[in-house]
């Protein structure tokens, strides 16, 4: 994705990219707990391992939508049209 690309949001709206803020959202790893029963309290000392997050690091993209206004969205929410 680069500035000037046409993108489609998950909702189907089309827009144009005007700005990209690299590595704005998320992280690659997180503290995780492997065995917790439902309804039990979670404490910081229960951390078992450091695992990967589902989405990883995402960019923040400023888009001008076709019939709307400017909006910042996560890079995973839009698809580049070719």
C-alpha positions in Angstrom: 0.0 0.0 0.0 1.2 3.5 -0.9 -0.1 7.0 -0.9 -2.6 7.6 -3.8 -3.8 4.0 -3.9 -7.5 3.2 -4.1 -8.7 1.1 -1.2 -12.0 -0.7 -0.3 -13.1 -0.9 3.4 -14.6 -4.0 4.9 -18.0 -2.3 4.6 -17.6 -1.9 0.8 -16.9 1.8 0.7 -14.1 3.0 -1.7 -11.6 5.7 -0.9 -8.1 7.1 -1.6 -5.0 6.8 0.7 -3.5 10.2 1.7 -1.2 9.3 4.6 0.4 6.2 6.1 1.7 6.1 9.7 3.9 3.0 9.8 3.7 0.6 12.8 1.1 2.6 14.7 -1.1 -0.1 16.2 -0.4 -3.4 18.0 2.6 -5.4 18.9 4.1 -8.7 17.8 4.2 -10.4 21.2 2.2 -10.4 24.4 2.3 -12.0 27.9 -0.1 -15.0 27.9 -1.6 -17.4 30.4 -2.1 -21.0 29.2 -4.5 -22.4 31.8 -7.2 -20.3 33.4 -10.6 -21.7 34.3 -13.6 -19.8 33.3 -14.7 -17.2 35.9 -11.4 -17.2 37.8 -9.4 -14.2 38.6 -6.3 -13.5 36.5 -3.2 -12.1 38.3 0.1 -10.8 36.7 2.1 -13.6 38.4 0.2 -16.2 36.4 1.9 -15.5 33.1 3.3 -18.7 31.6 4.8 -17.6 28.3 5.3 -14.9 25.7 3.4 -15.6 22.5 2.6 -14.0 19.2 -0.4 -11.7 18.8 -3.1 -12.5 16.2 -2.8 -9.3 14.1 0.7 -8.2 14.8 1.8 -4.6 14.1 -0.5 -2.6 11.7 -0.2 0.7 10.0 -2.6 3.6 10.5 -3.9 4.9 7.1 -5.7 8.2 6.5 -8.3 7.7 3.8 -10.7 10.1 2.0 -13.9 8.1 1.4 -15.9 8.6 -1.8 -19.1 10.0 -0.2 -17.8 10.8 3.3 -15.0 12.5 5.1 -11.5 11.8 6.2 -10.9 8.8 8.5 -8.0 6.9 10.0 -8.3 3.1 9.7 -6.1 0.2 10.5 -4.3 -1.3 7.5 -5.9 -4.6 8.0 -9.4 -3.1 7.6 -8.8 -2.0 4.0 -8.0 -3.8 0.7 -5.9 -2.2 -2.1 -7.7 -2.2 -5.4 -5.6 -2.9 -8.5 
